[in-house]
Amino acid sequence: MTTKKPNETTSARVATVASNLLRNPSTPKPVRTVAASVLTQRVKPASKR
């Protein structure tokens, strides 16, 4: 069985929102679970202009 790396990426903006949700102690558990899942995905590198 071959394991492939996930090709899903998280934008920096979404990662920031997820991080803020996890830092807030009043965030409900289901929301925290989704936010944690978002942060486990690879974040797109910032584009250099």
C-alpha positions as CSV (number, residue, x, y, z in Angstrom):
1,M,0.0,0.0,0.0
2,T,1.5,3.3,-1.1
3,T,0.8,6.4,1.0
4,K,0.5,9.6,-0.9
5,K,1.0,13.0,0.7
6,P,-2.1,15.1,0.7
7,N,-2.2,17.8,-2.0
8,E,-4.5,20.0,0.0
9,T,-3.1,23.4,1.0
10,T,-4.3,26.0,3.4
11,S,-3.9,29.7,2.6
12,A,-2.2,32.0,5.1
13,R,-5.4,33.9,5.7
14,V,-7.4,30.7,6.6
15,A,-4.5,29.5,8.8
16,T,-4.5,32.8,10.7
17,V,-8.3,32.5,11.3
18,A,-7.9,28.9,12.5
19,S,-5.0,29.9,14.8
20,N,-7.1,32.7,16.3
21,L,-10.0,30.2,16.9
22,L,-7.8,27.8,18.7
23,R,-6.3,30.5,20.9
24,N,-9.8,31.6,22.1
25,P,-10.8,29.5,25.1
26,S,-14.6,30.0,24.4
27,T,-14.4,28.4,20.9
28,P,-16.7,25.3,20.8
29,K,-15.0,21.9,20.6
30,P,-16.4,21.1,17.0
31,V,-15.0,24.4,15.7
32,R,-11.6,23.8,17.4
33,T,-11.5,20.3,15.8
34,V,-12.0,21.8,12.3
35,A,-9.5,24.6,13.0
36,A,-6.9,22.1,14.1
37,S,-7.5,20.0,11.0
38,V,-6.9,23.1,8.8
39,L,-3.6,23.8,10.5
40,T,-2.4,20.2,10.0
41,Q,-2.5,20.8,6.3
42,R,0.4,22.3,4.4
43,V,0.3,26.1,4.2
44,K,1.0,27.7,0.8
45,P,4.3,29.5,0.8
46,A,4.0,33.3,0.5
47,S,4.5,34.4,-3.1
48,K,7.4,36.6,-3.8
49,R,6.7,39.5,-6.1
